[in-house]
Amino acid sequence: MSELSFFGSLSPVPLLPQINFYSRLGLKSFCEPCPLYLSTLGGPGVYVLLVPSTAWGPRQYRPIYFGESDDFSKRITTSHEHYWDWMREAGPAQVYVAYLWMYGSRQQDRLSTEQALIDWYKPPINGTTMLSSLRSLSPPLSPLPQAPMRSVFEFLKMAPPPSTSSVTSTSILAGLARLPISSTPSATGLISPPRPAAVRAFISFDYDHDADLRVLLVGQAKNPDTPFEIHDWSVKEPFRSDWKEKVREKIRRVDQVIVICGEHTDAAAGVAAELEIARQENKPYILLWGYKEKNCRKPGTARPEDKIYRWTWANLKDLIHGDR
């Protein structure tokens, strides 16, 4: 692809290599990450700042900040209020930026997409209370002197905050040459995103009647695309005086509770207690219809508005992501 066809386009360019991010709104395909110091792109949409990280895969980038703008070229500059936060978070590593173009979008649409990505990935700089030291510069800023590309690169990577440097905050990026992005796409042409840690789940079920359903769900959780990990489940044991506190400790350690409903769940005292504890601990919970051909019932402590959802793999993944 030529440089002109990329930078001269008035709409998203689908042929570029992509890096994908998941959220409750579904899959979002950003363009291939580009070193921050080379980026001079415009257009509306959502952007993400990334740093290399071997802890993320298969694409080894860690998102550190999501933002939205009606014109990327106004925000991807050294005058951004979080520019120095990006640099501090990256340390000696290079900072990259990737774009999700949203032509014809309203700000409300972009903010919704931005927030969904922040909620899913929890990047460290979004929501930070740190004030960029860039704001404290005085006197008013003057343009950055012309410098060779290598000097600009070294400034972006190694310059100290403005409080100890005479460098100004006028955008360095606007004057840089528009260079084509080089990258190697995956064999399919679609690059998988870094994924956050899986949702930790507690399985609540009627141990006397539905233990086989627990085995089935544990097996499903081993699928390579599972969005959750099973961390604990109901245990068959005598109701000692402290059993509820033991269950509470288990539920506190997870993110969600999955309740498998069978024919006798309405009479299962343990399931009823576990659901009540989940509510007390403010843990989201899901009620699953355990048997396709049987009449499944809610726990005794379920609310009238609680739905029992059909148990399919696709449905379960959506429910875990909050699509209810």
Phi and psi restraints in degrees (value plus and minus 20) as a CYANA .aco file:
   2 SER   PHI     -97.9   -57.9
   2 SER   PSI     141.6   181.6
   3 GLU   PHI     -82.4   -42.4
   3 GLU   PSI     -59.9   -19.9
   4 LEU   PHI     -84.7   -44.7
   4 LEU   PSI     -62.2   -22.2
   5 SER   PHI     -87.4   -47.4
   5 SER   PSI     -45.8    -5.8
   6 PHE   PHI    -101.5   -61.5
   6 PHE   PSI     -72.9   -32.9
   7 PHE   PHI    -103.2   -63.2
   7 PHE   PSI     -37.8     2.2
   8 GLY   PHI    -112.7   -72.7
   8 GLY   PSI     -21.0    19.0
   9 SER   PHI     -91.1   -51.1
   9 SER   PSI     124.7   164.7
  10 LEU   PHI    -120.8   -80.8
  10 LEU   PSI     -14.5    25.5
  11 SER   PHI    -164.6  -124.6
  11 SER   PSI     146.3   186.3
  12 PRO   PHI     -76.0   -36.0
  12 PRO   PSI     126.5   166.5
  13 VAL   PHI    -126.6   -86.6
  13 VAL   PSI      79.2   119.2
  14 PRO   PHI     -91.6   -51.6
  14 PRO   PSI     -34.7     5.3
  15 LEU   PHI    -102.5   -62.5
  15 LEU   PSI     -29.3    10.7
  16 LEU   PHI     -89.7   -49.7
  16 LEU   PSI     129.2   169.2
  17 PRO   PHI     -76.4   -36.4
  17 PRO   PSI     131.7   171.7
  18 GLN   PHI    -147.5  -107.5
  18 GLN   PSI     136.2   176.2
  19 ILE   PHI    -144.7  -104.7
  19 ILE   PSI     108.6   148.6
  20 ASN   PHI    -126.0   -86.0
  20 ASN   PSI     123.6   163.6
  21 PHE   PHI    -148.4  -108.4
  21 PHE   PSI     120.2   160.2
  22 TYR   PHI    -120.9   -80.9
  22 TYR   PSI     131.2   171.2
  23 SER   PHI    -175.7  -135.7
  23 SER   PSI    -199.0  -159.0
  24 ARG   PHI     -84.1   -44.1
  24 ARG   PSI     -35.6     4.4
  25 LEU   PHI    -110.6   -70.6
  25 LEU   PSI     -17.0    23.0
  26 GLY   PHI      82.4   122.4
  26 GLY   PSI    -187.2  -147.2
  27 LEU   PHI     -97.0   -57.0
  27 LEU   PSI     113.8   153.8
  28 LYS   PHI    -141.8  -101.8
  28 LYS   PSI     102.3   142.3
  29 SER   PHI    -120.4   -80.4
  29 SER   PSI      91.6   131.6
  30 PHE   PHI    -112.9   -72.9
  30 PHE   PSI     140.7   180.7
  31 CYS   PHI     -89.7   -49.7
  31 CYS   PSI     144.7   184.7
  32 GLU   PHI     -77.4   -37.4
  32 GLU   PSI     113.8   153.8
  33 PRO   PHI     -77.0   -37.0
  33 PRO   PSI     120.1   160.1
  34 CYS   PHI    -143.0  -103.0
  34 CYS   PSI     121.7   161.7
  35 PRO   PHI     -72.6   -32.6
  35 PRO   PSI     114.7   154.7
  36 LEU   PHI     -75.0   -35.0
  36 LEU   PSI     -59.6   -19.6
  37 TYR   PHI     -91.0   -51.0
  37 TYR   PSI     -31.7     8.3
  38 LEU   PHI    -118.5   -78.5
  38 LEU   PSI     -28.2    11.8
  39 SER   PHI    -105.0   -65.0
  39 SER   PSI     105.2   145.2
  40 THR   PHI    -153.7  -113.7
  40 THR   PSI       6.5    46.5
  41 LEU   PHI     -96.5   -56.5
  41 LEU   PSI     130.7   170.7
  42 GLY   PHI    -137.7   -97.7
  42 GLY   PSI    -191.9  -151.9
  43 GLY   PHI      87.6   127.6
  43 GLY   PSI     139.7   179.7
  44 PRO   PHI    -110.1   -70.1
  44 PRO   PSI     134.6   174.6
  45 GLY   PHI     130.1   170.1
  45 GLY   PSI    -173.5  -133.5
  46 VAL   PHI    -138.0   -98.0
  46 VAL   PSI     120.4   160.4
  47 TYR   PHI    -143.3  -103.3
  47 TYR   PSI     138.3   178.3
  48 VAL   PHI    -154.8  -114.8
  48 VAL   PSI     115.4   155.4
  49 LEU   PHI    -116.3   -76.3
  49 LEU   PSI     115.0   155.0
  50 LEU   PHI    -151.8  -111.8
  50 LEU   PSI     132.3   172.3
  51 VAL   PHI    -149.8  -109.8
  51 VAL   PSI     127.7   167.7
  52 PRO   PHI     -82.0   -42.0
  52 PRO   PSI     121.5   161.5
  53 SER   PHI    -176.4  -136.4
  53 SER   PSI     104.0   144.0
  54 THR   PHI     -93.9   -53.9
  54 THR   PSI     -30.2     9.8
  55 ALA   PHI     -99.6   -59.6
  55 ALA   PSI     -31.7     8.3
  56 TRP   PHI    -129.4   -89.4
  56 TRP   PSI     129.5   169.5
  57 GLY   PHI    -183.9  -143.9
  57 GLY   PSI     148.8   188.8
  58 PRO   PHI     -92.4   -52.4
  58 PRO   PSI     -45.2    -5.2
  59 ARG   PHI    -101.0   -61.0
  59 ARG   PSI     102.6   142.6
  60 GLN   PHI    -110.8   -70.8
  60 GLN   PSI      46.6    86.6
  61 TYR   PHI    -148.5  -108.5
  61 TYR   PSI     120.7   160.7
  62 ARG   PHI    -131.0   -91.0
  62 ARG   PSI     102.9   142.9
  63 PRO   PHI     -92.2   -52.2
  63 PRO   PSI     111.8   151.8
  64 ILE   PHI    -135.1   -95.1
  64 ILE   PSI     -34.1     5.9
  65 TYR   PHI    -184.0  -144.0
  65 TYR   PSI     113.6   153.6
  66 PHE   PHI    -133.4   -93.4
  66 PHE   PSI     123.3   163.3
  67 GLY   PHI    -167.9  -127.9
  67 GLY   PSI     147.7   187.7
  68 GLU   PHI    -150.6  -110.6
  68 GLU   PSI     136.3   176.3
  69 SER   PHI    -182.7  -142.7
  69 SER   PSI     133.9   173.9
  70 ASP   PHI    -103.8   -63.8
  70 ASP   PSI     -28.1    11.9
  71 ASP   PHI    -176.9  -136.9
  71 ASP   PSI      85.7   125.7
  72 PHE   PHI     -74.2   -34.2
  72 PHE   PSI     -55.7   -15.7
  73 SER   PHI     -84.8   -44.8
  73 SER   PSI     -38.4     1.6
  74 LYS   PHI    -102.6   -62.6
  74 LYS   PSI     -39.4     0.6
  75 ARG   PHI    -129.5   -89.5
  75 ARG   PSI     -52.0   -12.0
  76 ILE   PHI    -105.7   -65.7
  76 ILE   PSI      52.0    92.0
  77 THR   PHI    -161.7  -121.7
  77 THR   PSI     148.3   188.3
  78 THR   PHI     -92.5   -52.5
  78 THR   PSI     -29.1    10.9
  79 SER   PHI    -108.6   -68.6
  79 SER   PSI     -21.4    18.6
  80 HIS   PHI     -79.1   -39.1
  80 HIS   PSI     119.5   159.5
  81 GLU   PHI     -81.9   -41.9
  81 GLU   PSI     -38.6     1.4
  82 HIS   PHI    -132.7   -92.7
  82 HIS   PSI      -6.0    34.0
  83 TYR   PHI     -75.4   -35.4
  83 TYR   PSI     -68.1   -28.1
  84 TRP   PHI     -94.0   -54.0
  84 TRP   PSI     -43.2    -3.2
  85 ASP   PHI     -86.5   -46.5
  85 ASP   PSI     -59.2   -19.2
  86 TRP   PHI     -79.1   -39.1
  86 TRP   PSI     -65.8   -25.8
  87 MET   PHI     -84.8   -44.8
  87 MET   PSI     -62.2   -22.2
  88 ARG   PHI     -85.4   -45.4
  88 ARG   PSI     -62.1   -22.1
  89 GLU   PHI     -84.0   -44.0
  89 GLU   PSI     -58.0   -18.0
  90 ALA   PHI     -94.3   -54.3
  90 ALA   PSI     -48.4    -8.4
  91 GLY   PHI      41.6    81.6
  91 GLY   PSI    -149.5  -109.5
  92 PRO   PHI     -99.6   -59.6
  92 PRO   PSI     -25.9    14.1
  93 ALA   PHI     -98.6   -58.6
  93 ALA   PSI     137.0   177.0
  94 GLN   PHI     -94.0   -54.0
  94 GLN   PSI     127.4   167.4
  95 VAL   PHI    -121.5   -81.5
  95 VAL   PSI     115.3   155.3
  96 TYR   PHI    -138.7   -98.7
  96 TYR   PSI     138.8   178.8
  97 VAL   PHI    -153.3  -113.3
  97 VAL   PSI     122.9   162.9
  98 ALA   PHI    -154.3  -114.3
  98 ALA   PSI     131.6   171.6
  99 TYR   PHI    -142.7  -102.7
  99 TYR   PSI     122.2   162.2
 100 LEU   PHI    -133.7   -93.7
 100 LEU   PSI      82.7   122.7
 101 TRP   PHI     -93.5   -53.5
 101 TRP   PSI     115.7   155.7
 102 MET   PHI    -152.6  -112.6
 102 MET   PSI      50.3    90.3
 103 TYR   PHI     -86.4   -46.4
 103 TYR   PSI     116.5   156.5
 104 GLY   PHI      58.6    98.6
 104 GLY   PSI     -12.2    27.8
 105 SER   PHI    -102.5   -62.5
 105 SER   PSI     134.0   174.0
 106 ARG   PHI    -109.4   -69.4
 106 ARG   PSI     139.4   179.4
 107 GLN   PHI     -79.4   -39.4
 107 GLN   PSI     -56.2   -16.2
 108 GLN   PHI     -79.7   -39.7
 108 GLN   PSI     -59.1   -19.1
 109 ASP   PHI     -85.6   -45.6
 109 ASP   PSI     -63.4   -23.4
 110 ARG   PHI     -87.4   -47.4
 110 ARG   PSI     -60.7   -20.7
 111 LEU   PHI     -84.2   -44.2
 111 LEU   PSI     -58.1   -18.1
 112 SER   PHI     -84.2   -44.2
 112 SER   PSI     -63.5   -23.5
 113 THR   PHI     -85.4   -45.4
 113 THR   PSI     -64.6   -24.6
 114 GLU   PHI     -78.1   -38.1
 114 GLU   PSI     -66.6   -26.6
 115 GLN   PHI     -86.7   -46.7
 115 GLN   PSI     -57.1   -17.1
 116 ALA   PHI     -82.6   -42.6
 116 ALA   PSI     -60.1   -20.1
 117 LEU   PHI     -89.6   -49.6
 117 LEU   PSI     -59.2   -19.2
 118 ILE   PHI     -83.1   -43.1
 118 ILE   PSI     -63.7   -23.7
 119 ASP   PHI     -81.4   -41.4
 119 ASP   PSI     -56.9   -16.9
 120 TRP   PHI     -99.0   -59.0
 120 TRP   PSI     -64.0   -24.0
 121 TYR   PHI    -117.8   -77.8
 121 TYR   PSI     -39.8     0.2
 122 LYS   PHI      29.9    69.9
 122 LYS   PSI      37.6    77.6
 123 PRO   PHI     -84.2   -44.2
 123 PRO   PSI     126.7   166.7
 124 PRO   PHI     -86.8   -46.8
 124 PRO   PSI     -46.5    -6.5
 125 ILE   PHI    -111.7   -71.7
 125 ILE   PSI     -46.4    -6.4
 126 ASN   PHI     -83.5   -43.5
 126 ASN   PSI     109.6   149.6
 127 GLY   PHI      63.3   103.3
 127 GLY   PSI     -20.7    19.3
 128 THR   PHI     -84.8   -44.8
 128 THR   PSI     129.3   169.3
 129 THR   PHI    -114.0   -74.0
 129 THR   PSI     -19.0    21.0
 130 MET   PHI     -84.0   -44.0
 130 MET   PSI     117.7   157.7
 131 LEU   PHI    -116.4   -76.4
 131 LEU   PSI     110.1   150.1
 132 SER   PHI     -84.6   -44.6
 132 SER   PSI     112.1   152.1
 133 SER   PHI     -86.4   -46.4
 133 SER   PSI     -31.6     8.4
 134 LEU   PHI     -82.2   -42.2
 134 LEU   PSI     -51.2   -11.2
 135 ARG   PHI     -89.0   -49.0
 135 ARG   PSI     -41.2    -1.2
 136 SER   PHI    -108.6   -68.6
 136 SER   PSI     -14.1    25.9
 137 LEU   PHI     -84.6   -44.6
 137 LEU   PSI     120.3   160.3
 138 SER   PHI    -175.4  -135.4
 138 SER   PSI     116.7   156.7
 139 PRO   PHI     -96.9   -56.9
 139 PRO   PSI    -194.8  -154.8
 140 PRO   PHI     -72.5   -32.5
 140 PRO   PSI     132.7   172.7
 141 LEU   PHI     -98.2   -58.2
 141 LEU   PSI     130.8   170.8
 142 SER   PHI    -143.7  -103.7
 142 SER   PSI     139.9   179.9
 143 PRO   PHI     -81.3   -41.3
 143 PRO   PSI     129.7   169.7
 144 LEU   PHI     -91.8   -51.8
 144 LEU   PSI     111.7   151.7
 145 PRO   PHI     -80.4   -40.4
 145 PRO   PSI     132.8   172.8
 146 GLN   PHI     -80.3   -40.3
 146 GLN   PSI     120.0   160.0
 147 ALA   PHI    -170.4  -130.4
 147 ALA   PSI     131.2   171.2
 148 PRO   PHI     -81.1   -41.1
 148 PRO   PSI     137.9   177.9
 149 MET   PHI     -74.3   -34.3
 149 MET   PSI     -61.7   -21.7
 150 ARG   PHI     -82.1   -42.1
 150 ARG   PSI     -58.4   -18.4
 151 SER   PHI     -86.8   -46.8
 151 SER   PSI     -60.1   -20.1
 152 VAL   PHI     -84.4   -44.4
 152 VAL   PSI     -62.0   -22.0
 153 PHE   PHI     -78.6   -38.6
 153 PHE   PSI     -66.1   -26.1
 154 GLU   PHI     -84.5   -44.5
 154 GLU   PSI     -55.1   -15.1
 155 PHE   PHI     -83.5   -43.5
 155 PHE   PSI     -66.7   -26.7
 156 LEU   PHI     -82.4   -42.4
 156 LEU   PSI     -56.8   -16.8
 157 LYS   PHI    -103.2   -63.2
 157 LYS   PSI     -53.4   -13.4
 158 MET   PHI    -147.3  -107.3
 158 MET   PSI     -26.0    14.0
 159 ALA   PHI     -87.8   -47.8
 159 ALA   PSI     121.5   161.5
 160 PRO   PHI     -95.3   -55.3
 160 PRO   PSI     149.4   189.4
 161 PRO   PHI     -76.5   -36.5
 161 PRO   PSI     136.6   176.6
 162 PRO   PHI     -79.2   -39.2
 162 PRO   PSI     -43.0    -3.0
 163 SER   PHI     -82.7   -42.7
 163 SER   PSI     -40.8    -0.8
 164 THR   PHI    -140.1  -100.1
 164 THR   PSI      -3.2    36.8
 165 SER   PHI    -161.1  -121.1
 165 SER   PSI     129.1   169.1
 166 SER   PHI    -110.0   -70.0
 166 SER   PSI     -17.8    22.2
 167 VAL   PHI     -89.6   -49.6
 167 VAL   PSI     119.9   159.9
 168 THR   PHI    -109.1   -69.1
 168 THR   PSI     152.4   192.4
 169 SER   PHI    -120.9   -80.9
 169 SER   PSI     -17.7    22.3
 170 THR   PHI     -78.1   -38.1
 170 THR   PSI     121.3   161.3
 171 SER   PHI     -74.9   -34.9
 171 SER   PSI     101.4   141.4
 172 ILE   PHI     -93.8   -53.8
 172 ILE   PSI     -50.9   -10.9
 173 LEU   PHI     -88.5   -48.5
 173 LEU   PSI     -51.5   -11.5
 174 ALA   PHI     -82.4   -42.4
 174 ALA   PSI     -48.1    -8.1
 175 GLY   PHI    -113.9   -73.9
 175 GLY   PSI     -21.4    18.6
 176 LEU   PHI    -100.1   -60.1
 176 LEU   PSI     132.7   172.7
 177 ALA   PHI     -84.7   -44.7
 177 ALA   PSI     124.0   164.0
 178 ARG   PHI    -104.6   -64.6
 178 ARG   PSI      82.8   122.8
 179 LEU   PHI    -123.5   -83.5
 179 LEU   PSI     124.5   164.5
 180 PRO   PHI     -87.3   -47.3
 180 PRO   PSI     129.6   169.6
 181 ILE   PHI    -106.1   -66.1
 181 ILE   PSI     111.5   151.5
 182 SER   PHI    -129.6   -89.6
 182 SER   PSI     116.3   156.3
 183 SER   PHI    -181.5  -141.5
 183 SER   PSI     146.7   186.7
 184 THR   PHI    -138.9   -98.9
 184 THR   PSI      87.5   127.5
 185 PRO   PHI     -91.6   -51.6
 185 PRO   PSI     144.0   184.0
 186 SER   PHI     -91.1   -51.1
 186 SER   PSI     154.3   194.3
 187 ALA   PHI     -80.2   -40.2
 187 ALA   PSI     -49.5    -9.5
 188 THR   PHI    -108.4   -68.4
 188 THR   PSI     -29.4    10.6
 189 GLY   PHI      64.5   104.5
 189 GLY   PSI     -26.9    13.1
 190 LEU   PHI    -137.8   -97.8
 190 LEU   PSI     102.4   142.4
 191 ILE   PHI    -116.1   -76.1
 191 ILE   PSI     109.1   149.1
 192 SER   PHI     -92.4   -52.4
 192 SER   PSI     131.1   171.1
 193 PRO   PHI    -106.3   -66.3
 193 PRO   PSI     140.7   180.7
 194 PRO   PHI     -82.7   -42.7
 194 PRO   PSI     122.9   162.9
 195 ARG   PHI    -134.6   -94.6
 195 ARG   PSI     121.4   161.4
 196 PRO   PHI     -94.1   -54.1
 196 PRO   PSI     153.1   193.1
 197 ALA   PHI     -81.1   -41.1
 197 ALA   PSI     123.2   163.2
 198 ALA   PHI     -86.1   -46.1
 198 ALA   PSI     132.8   172.8
 199 VAL   PHI     -85.8   -45.8
 199 VAL   PSI     110.7   150.7
 200 ARG   PHI    -106.2   -66.2
 200 ARG   PSI     107.0   147.0
 201 ALA   PHI    -143.0  -103.0
 201 ALA   PSI     125.9   165.9
 202 PHE   PHI    -129.1   -89.1
 202 PHE   PSI     110.6   150.6
 203 ILE   PHI    -118.7   -78.7
 203 ILE   PSI     102.9   142.9
 204 SER   PHI    -128.7   -88.7
 204 SER   PSI     109.1   149.1
 205 PHE   PHI    -176.9  -136.9
 205 PHE   PSI     143.3   183.3
 206 ASP   PHI     -98.4   -58.4
 206 ASP   PSI      84.2   124.2
 207 TYR   PHI     -83.6   -43.6
 207 TYR   PSI     -50.7   -10.7
 208 ASP   PHI     -94.9   -54.9
 208 ASP   PSI     -46.2    -6.2
 209 HIS   PHI    -143.4  -103.4
 209 HIS   PSI     -43.2    -3.2
 210 ASP   PHI    -146.0  -106.0
 210 ASP   PSI       7.5    47.5
 211 ALA   PHI     -81.9   -41.9
 211 ALA   PSI     -49.9    -9.9
 212 ASP   PHI     -86.0   -46.0
 212 ASP   PSI     -49.5    -9.5
 213 LEU   PHI     -90.0   -50.0
 213 LEU   PSI     -55.9   -15.9
 214 ARG   PHI     -82.3   -42.3
 214 ARG   PSI     -62.3   -22.3
 215 VAL   PHI     -80.4   -40.4
 215 VAL   PSI     -61.1   -21.1
 216 LEU   PHI     -83.2   -43.2
 216 LEU   PSI     -63.7   -23.7
 217 LEU   PHI     -88.0   -48.0
 217 LEU   PSI     -58.9   -18.9
 218 VAL   PHI     -80.0   -40.0
 218 VAL   PSI     -59.8   -19.8
 219 GLY   PHI     -84.8   -44.8
 219 GLY   PSI     -61.6   -21.6
 220 GLN   PHI     -84.0   -44.0
 220 GLN   PSI     -54.2   -14.2
 221 ALA   PHI     -85.7   -45.7
 221 ALA   PSI     -32.4     7.6
 222 LYS   PHI    -106.6   -66.6
 222 LYS   PSI     -23.2    16.8
 223 ASN   PHI     -79.4   -39.4
 223 ASN   PSI     123.8   163.8
 224 PRO   PHI     -83.9   -43.9
 224 PRO   PSI     -43.5    -3.5
 225 ASP   PHI    -122.5   -82.5
 225 ASP   PSI      -2.0    38.0
 226 THR   PHI     -85.9   -45.9
 226 THR   PSI     116.3   156.3
 227 PRO   PHI    -112.5   -72.5
 227 PRO   PSI     -13.7    26.3
 228 PHE   PHI    -160.5  -120.5
 228 PHE   PSI     140.6   180.6
 229 GLU   PHI    -143.1  -103.1
 229 GLU   PSI     114.7   154.7
 230 ILE   PHI    -105.5   -65.5
 230 ILE   PSI      95.9   135.9
 231 HIS   PHI    -121.4   -81.4
 231 HIS   PSI     -42.2    -2.2
 232 ASP   PHI    -189.5  -149.5
 232 ASP   PSI     149.9   189.9
 233 TRP   PHI    -176.6  -136.6
 233 TRP   PSI     153.7   193.7
 234 SER   PHI     -77.7   -37.7
 234 SER   PSI     124.8   164.8
 235 VAL   PHI    -144.1  -104.1
 235 VAL   PSI     115.8   155.8
 236 LYS   PHI    -103.7   -63.7
 236 LYS   PSI      90.4   130.4
 237 GLU   PHI    -175.6  -135.6
 237 GLU   PSI     138.7   178.7
 238 PRO   PHI     -79.4   -39.4
 238 PRO   PSI     124.5   164.5
 239 PHE   PHI     -97.4   -57.4
 239 PHE   PSI      60.9   100.9
 240 ARG   PHI     -93.0   -53.0
 240 ARG   PSI     150.0   190.0
 241 SER   PHI     -83.7   -43.7
 241 SER   PSI     -46.0    -6.0
 242 ASP   PHI    -123.4   -83.4
 242 ASP   PSI      -7.6    32.4
 243 TRP   PHI     -85.6   -45.6
 243 TRP   PSI     -55.1   -15.1
 244 LYS   PHI     -86.1   -46.1
 244 LYS   PSI     -56.8   -16.8
 245 GLU   PHI     -87.5   -47.5
 245 GLU   PSI     -54.7   -14.7
 246 LYS   PHI     -85.1   -45.1
 246 LYS   PSI     -62.7   -22.7
 247 VAL   PHI     -83.9   -43.9
 247 VAL   PSI     -60.7   -20.7
 248 ARG   PHI     -80.4   -40.4
 248 ARG   PSI     -61.9   -21.9
 249 GLU   PHI     -82.2   -42.2
 249 GLU   PSI     -60.3   -20.3
 250 LYS   PHI     -84.2   -44.2
 250 LYS   PSI     -64.5   -24.5
 251 ILE   PHI     -89.5   -49.5
 251 ILE   PSI     -52.4   -12.4
 252 ARG   PHI     -82.8   -42.8
 252 ARG   PSI     -46.9    -6.9
 253 ARG   PHI    -105.4   -65.4
 253 ARG   PSI     -22.1    17.9
 254 VAL   PHI    -134.0   -94.0
 254 VAL   PSI     151.9   191.9
 255 ASP   PHI    -117.3   -77.3
 255 ASP   PSI     -52.5   -12.5
 256 GLN   PHI    -164.6  -124.6
 256 GLN   PSI     139.7   179.7
 257 VAL   PHI    -137.8   -97.8
 257 VAL   PSI     108.6   148.6
 258 ILE   PHI    -127.2   -87.2
 258 ILE   PSI      97.1   137.1
 259 VAL   PHI    -122.5   -82.5
 259 VAL   PSI      97.7   137.7
 260 ILE   PHI    -112.0   -72.0
 260 ILE   PSI      98.8   138.8
 261 CYS   PHI    -117.0   -77.0
 261 CYS   PSI     110.8   150.8
 262 GLY   PHI    -141.4  -101.4
 262 GLY   PSI    -184.3  -144.3
 263 GLU   PHI     -89.2   -49.2
 263 GLU   PSI     -46.0    -6.0
 264 HIS   PHI    -138.4   -98.4
 264 HIS   PSI      -4.4    35.6
 265 THR   PHI     -82.9   -42.9
 265 THR   PSI     -49.7    -9.7
 266 ASP   PHI     -84.6   -44.6
 266 ASP   PSI     -39.6     0.4
 267 ALA   PHI    -125.0   -85.0
 267 ALA   PSI     -16.7    23.3
 268 ALA   PHI    -106.4   -66.4
 268 ALA   PSI      85.5   125.5
 269 ALA   PHI     -84.2   -44.2
 269 ALA   PSI     -56.1   -16.1
 270 GLY   PHI     -84.7   -44.7
 270 GLY   PSI     -63.4   -23.4
 271 VAL   PHI     -84.4   -44.4
 271 VAL   PSI     -61.8   -21.8
 272 ALA   PHI     -79.4   -39.4
 272 ALA   PSI     -63.3   -23.3
 273 ALA   PHI     -86.8   -46.8
 273 ALA   PSI     -61.2   -21.2
 274 GLU   PHI     -83.4   -43.4
 274 GLU   PSI     -59.4   -19.4
 275 LEU   PHI     -86.8   -46.8
 275 LEU   PSI     -61.1   -21.1
 276 GLU   PHI     -83.6   -43.6
 276 GLU   PSI     -60.7   -20.7
 277 ILE   PHI     -84.9   -44.9
 277 ILE   PSI     -59.7   -19.7
 278 ALA   PHI     -78.4   -38.4
 278 ALA   PSI     -61.6   -21.6
 279 ARG   PHI     -86.9   -46.9
 279 ARG   PSI     -62.6   -22.6
 280 GLN   PHI     -82.1   -42.1
 280 GLN   PSI     -52.2   -12.2
 281 GLU   PHI    -111.7   -71.7
 281 GLU   PSI     -12.9    27.1
 282 ASN   PHI      38.7    78.7
 282 ASN   PSI      19.0    59.0
 283 LYS   PHI    -116.4   -76.4
 283 LYS   PSI     108.5   148.5
 284 PRO   PHI     -80.9   -40.9
 284 PRO   PSI     127.5   167.5
 285 TYR   PHI    -158.3  -118.3
 285 TYR   PSI     135.9   175.9
 286 ILE   PHI    -148.1  -108.1
 286 ILE   PSI     113.3   153.3
 287 LEU   PHI    -121.3   -81.3
 287 LEU   PSI     102.3   142.3
 288 LEU   PHI    -128.9   -88.9
 288 LEU   PSI     119.2   159.2
 289 TRP   PHI     -98.5   -58.5
 289 TRP   PSI      87.8   127.8
 290 GLY   PHI     -91.2   -51.2
 290 GLY   PSI     -61.1   -21.1
 291 TYR   PHI    -138.2   -98.2
 291 TYR   PSI     104.6   144.6
 292 LYS   PHI     -81.5   -41.5
 292 LYS   PSI     -59.9   -19.9
 293 GLU   PHI    -123.5   -83.5
 293 GLU   PSI      -6.2    33.8
 294 LYS   PHI    -142.6  -102.6
 294 LYS   PSI     144.9   184.9
 295 ASN   PHI    -110.0   -70.0
 295 ASN   PSI      80.8   120.8
 296 CYS   PHI    -109.6   -69.6
 296 CYS   PSI     127.2   167.2
 297 ARG   PHI    -143.9  -103.9
 297 ARG   PSI     131.8   171.8
 298 LYS   PHI     -94.4   -54.4
 298 LYS   PSI     138.6   178.6
 299 PRO   PHI     -82.6   -42.6
 299 PRO   PSI     136.9   176.9
 300 GLY   PHI     -82.8   -42.8
 300 GLY   PSI     -44.1    -4.1
 301 THR   PHI    -116.1   -76.1
 301 THR   PSI     -14.4    25.6
 302 ALA   PHI     -87.7   -47.7
 302 ALA   PSI     128.9   168.9
 303 ARG   PHI    -103.8   -63.8
 303 ARG   PSI     136.2   176.2
 304 PRO   PHI     -77.6   -37.6
 304 PRO   PSI     -52.2   -12.2
 305 GLU   PHI    -104.2   -64.2
 305 GLU   PSI     -27.8    12.2
 306 ASP   PHI     -87.9   -47.9
 306 ASP   PSI     107.3   147.3
 307 LYS   PHI    -114.7   -74.7
 307 LYS   PSI     129.9   169.9
 308 ILE   PHI    -119.8   -79.8
 308 ILE   PSI      98.9   138.9
 309 TYR   PHI    -112.6   -72.6
 309 TYR   PSI     126.9   166.9
 310 ARG   PHI     -83.6   -43.6
 310 ARG   PSI     114.3   154.3
 311 TRP   PHI    -111.8   -71.8
 311 TRP   PSI      76.0   116.0
 312 THR   PHI    -149.1  -109.1
 312 THR   PSI     138.9   178.9
 313 TRP   PHI     -83.6   -43.6
 313 TRP   PSI     -64.5   -24.5
 314 ALA   PHI     -83.4   -43.4
 314 ALA   PSI     -61.9   -21.9
 315 ASN   PHI     -86.1   -46.1
 315 ASN   PSI     -61.1   -21.1
 316 LEU   PHI     -83.5   -43.5
 316 LEU   PSI     -61.0   -21.0
 317 LYS   PHI     -82.4   -42.4
 317 LYS   PSI     -61.3   -21.3
 318 ASP   PHI     -84.9   -44.9
 318 ASP   PSI     -60.4   -20.4
 319 LEU   PHI     -84.3   -44.3
 319 LEU   PSI     -61.7   -21.7
 320 ILE   PHI     -80.6   -40.6
 320 ILE   PSI     -55.5   -15.5
 321 HIS   PHI     -99.5   -59.5
 321 HIS   PSI     -18.6    21.4
 322 GLY   PHI      74.3   114.3
 322 GLY   PSI     -11.8    28.2
 323 ASP   PHI    -105.9   -65.9
 323 ASP   PSI      65.7   105.7
